[in-house]
Amino acid sequence: MKFYVLASLIVFILIISHNIRKTRRQQAEEEKNFWERERLANETRRKPLDNLDYIHIPTDDLPMHLMEEDPQVADCLSTINDLSEKPIVNLTGFTNTDLKLEYGTANITALTEYDSCYTLLAGTLQRWAELLYQAGYVQETRAILEFAVSTRTDVSAAYSLLADIYLQNGEAEKIQHLTETAETLNSLNKNVILRHLREKTSPT
């Protein structure tokens, strides 16, 4: 009996050791690949940024003069106006290495600024929409959120609130468009958004 226990323990130790070595080899390979990609990225020459999907804020189509007296809304409006004059690009999900490989190391500062502007835009649109929704401006909220979704925001609350508005208006079929947009996201929030949208349309 002791022999079988000892044999089982030895086999267990061998399996654990094998898995540890395998994990270390994988980690070493991943690290090697990372530094090779980084080396190539740092050697990539500057490329034109003309083909980027720049986001233009349609201020004429958004409720820019609604609740201007509210300090929180006014802050959102000021941010939106400032951003409307800057280059904005949604680069969610792309690493600096990805961007350098695609557009060159010399462009990384500009690309980082474009993406920072987008992050600020997405957050501001959501805050603005929620303020108007709480005040009872449902259709105006809808306009803001539909623009946010068109930029492929990964703010899950944007999809959830817009889906609720569609349901309130008897337009449940429009949630399919939200789902299709969410499926294209390059974001860790993708599955969360899709799950929330499925819950909106699933029978209770």
C-alpha positions as CSV (number, residue, x, y, z in Angstrom):
1,M,0.0,0.0,0.0
2,K,2.8,2.4,0.9
3,F,4.4,1.6,-2.5
4,Y,1.3,2.8,-4.4
5,V,1.1,6.0,-2.3
6,L,4.7,6.7,-2.9
7,A,4.4,6.0,-6.6
8,S,1.3,8.2,-6.9
9,L,3.2,11.0,-5.1
10,I,6.1,10.7,-7.5
11,V,3.8,10.8,-10.5
12,F,2.1,13.9,-9.1
13,I,5.4,15.7,-8.5
14,L,6.5,14.8,-12.0
15,I,3.3,16.2,-13.5
16,I,3.6,19.4,-11.5
17,S,7.3,19.8,-12.5
18,H,6.4,19.3,-16.1
19,N,3.6,21.9,-16.0
20,I,5.9,24.4,-14.3
21,R,8.6,23.9,-17.0
22,K,5.9,24.2,-19.7
23,T,4.6,27.4,-18.2
24,R,8.1,28.9,-17.9
25,R,8.8,28.0,-21.6
26,Q,5.6,29.6,-22.7
27,Q,6.3,32.8,-20.6
28,A,9.8,32.9,-22.0
29,E,8.5,32.6,-25.6
30,E,5.9,35.2,-25.0
31,E,8.5,37.6,-23.6
32,K,10.8,36.9,-26.5
33,N,8.0,37.6,-29.0
34,F,7.0,40.8,-27.2
35,W,10.5,42.3,-27.3
36,E,10.9,41.2,-31.0
37,R,7.7,43.1,-31.8
38,E,8.8,46.0,-29.8
39,R,12.1,46.1,-31.6
40,L,10.4,46.0,-35.0
41,A,8.0,48.7,-33.8
42,N,10.8,51.0,-32.8
43,E,12.3,50.6,-36.2
44,T,9.1,51.4,-38.1
45,R,9.2,54.7,-40.0
46,R,6.6,57.4,-39.7
47,K,3.5,56.7,-41.9
48,P,0.7,59.1,-43.0
49,L,-2.3,59.3,-40.6
50,D,-4.7,60.2,-43.3
51,N,-6.5,56.9,-43.2
52,L,-7.4,57.0,-39.5
53,D,-11.1,56.9,-38.6
54,Y,-11.3,60.5,-37.3
55,I,-14.4,61.3,-35.2
56,H,-16.2,64.5,-35.9
57,I,-18.6,65.7,-33.2
58,P,-22.0,66.7,-34.9
59,T,-22.6,69.7,-32.5
60,D,-25.5,70.8,-34.7
61,D,-27.4,67.6,-34.1
62,L,-26.8,67.4,-30.4
63,P,-28.7,69.3,-27.6
64,M,-25.9,71.8,-27.1
65,H,-28.2,74.5,-25.6
66,L,-30.2,72.4,-23.3
67,M,-29.8,72.8,-19.5
68,E,-26.9,75.2,-20.0
69,E,-27.6,76.7,-16.6
70,D,-26.8,73.4,-14.8
71,P,-23.1,73.4,-13.7
72,Q,-22.6,69.7,-14.5
73,V,-24.2,70.0,-17.9
74,A,-22.3,73.2,-18.6
75,D,-19.0,71.3,-17.8
76,C,-20.0,68.6,-20.3
77,L,-20.8,71.2,-23.0
78,S,-17.5,73.0,-22.5
79,T,-15.6,69.7,-22.9
80,I,-17.6,68.8,-26.0
81,N,-16.9,72.2,-27.5
82,D,-13.2,71.9,-26.8
83,L,-13.0,68.4,-28.2
84,S,-14.8,69.4,-31.4
85,E,-11.7,71.3,-32.4
86,K,-9.2,68.5,-31.8
87,P,-8.4,65.3,-33.7
88,I,-10.2,62.4,-32.1
89,V,-9.6,58.7,-32.9
90,N,-10.9,55.6,-31.1
91,L,-7.9,53.4,-30.6
92,T,-9.3,51.3,-27.8
93,G,-7.7,47.9,-27.6
94,F,-4.5,48.8,-29.4
95,T,-1.2,48.8,-27.5
96,N,1.6,51.3,-28.1
97,T,3.5,48.5,-29.9
98,D,0.5,47.9,-32.2
99,L,0.4,51.6,-33.1
100,K,4.1,51.9,-33.6
101,L,4.1,48.9,-35.9
102,E,1.2,50.3,-37.9
103,Y,2.1,54.0,-38.0
104,G,5.7,54.4,-36.9
105,T,7.4,55.3,-33.7
106,A,7.4,59.0,-34.5
107,N,3.6,59.1,-34.5
108,I,3.1,57.6,-31.1
109,T,2.7,60.9,-29.3
110,A,0.0,62.2,-31.7
111,L,-1.8,58.9,-31.6
112,T,-1.8,58.8,-27.8
113,E,-3.3,62.3,-27.8
114,Y,-6.0,61.3,-30.3
115,D,-6.9,58.3,-28.2
116,S,-6.9,60.4,-24.9
117,C,-9.3,62.8,-26.6
118,Y,-11.6,59.9,-27.4
119,T,-11.5,58.5,-23.9
120,L,-12.5,61.9,-22.6
121,L,-15.2,62.2,-25.3
122,A,-16.7,58.8,-24.4
123,G,-16.9,59.5,-20.7
124,T,-18.3,63.0,-21.2
125,L,-21.0,61.8,-23.6
126,Q,-22.1,59.2,-21.1
127,R,-22.2,61.7,-18.2
128,W,-24.1,64.3,-20.3
129,A,-26.6,61.7,-21.5
130,E,-27.3,60.5,-17.9
131,L,-27.8,64.1,-16.7
132,L,-30.4,64.8,-19.4
133,Y,-32.1,61.4,-18.9
134,Q,-32.5,62.1,-15.2
135,A,-34.0,65.4,-16.1
136,G,-36.6,63.8,-18.4
137,Y,-35.1,64.6,-21.8
138,V,-35.3,61.1,-23.2
139,Q,-35.1,61.9,-26.9
140,E,-32.1,64.3,-26.4
141,T,-30.5,61.5,-24.4
142,R,-31.1,59.1,-27.3
143,A,-29.4,61.5,-29.7
144,I,-26.3,61.7,-27.5
145,L,-26.1,57.9,-27.0
146,E,-26.7,57.0,-30.6
147,F,-23.7,59.3,-31.5
148,A,-21.6,57.6,-28.8
149,V,-22.5,54.1,-30.1
150,S,-21.6,55.3,-33.7
151,T,-18.1,56.0,-32.4
152,R,-17.9,52.4,-31.1
153,T,-17.8,53.4,-27.4
154,D,-17.1,50.6,-25.0
155,V,-19.0,52.2,-22.1
156,S,-21.4,49.5,-21.3
157,A,-23.9,51.9,-19.6
158,A,-24.3,53.7,-23.0
159,Y,-25.6,50.5,-24.6
160,S,-27.8,49.6,-21.6
161,L,-29.5,53.0,-21.4
162,L,-30.0,53.3,-25.1
163,A,-31.5,49.8,-25.2
164,D,-33.9,50.9,-22.4
165,I,-35.0,53.9,-24.4
166,Y,-35.6,51.7,-27.4
167,L,-37.7,49.4,-25.3
168,Q,-39.7,52.3,-23.8
169,N,-40.4,53.5,-27.4
170,G,-41.5,50.1,-28.6
171,E,-38.4,49.8,-30.8
172,A,-36.9,46.6,-29.5
173,E,-35.7,45.7,-33.0
174,K,-33.2,48.5,-32.8
175,I,-31.3,46.7,-30.1
176,Q,-30.0,44.4,-32.8
177,H,-28.0,47.3,-34.2
178,L,-26.5,47.8,-30.8
179,T,-25.5,44.1,-30.6
180,E,-23.9,44.3,-34.1
181,T,-21.9,47.3,-33.1
182,A,-20.8,45.7,-29.8
183,E,-19.7,42.6,-31.6
184,T,-17.1,44.7,-33.5
185,L,-15.5,46.2,-30.4
186,N,-11.9,45.6,-29.6
187,S,-12.4,45.9,-25.9
188,L,-12.5,43.9,-22.7
189,N,-16.0,45.2,-22.1
190,K,-17.3,43.6,-25.3
191,N,-18.7,40.4,-23.6
192,V,-20.2,42.4,-20.7
193,I,-22.1,44.7,-23.2
194,L,-23.3,41.7,-25.2
195,R,-24.6,40.0,-22.1
196,H,-26.5,43.1,-21.0
197,L,-28.1,43.5,-24.4
198,R,-29.1,39.8,-24.4
199,E,-30.7,40.3,-21.0
200,K,-32.7,43.2,-22.3
201,T,-34.3,41.1,-25.1
202,S,-34.6,37.7,-23.4
203,P,-38.1,36.7,-22.2
204,T,-38.6,37.1,-18.5
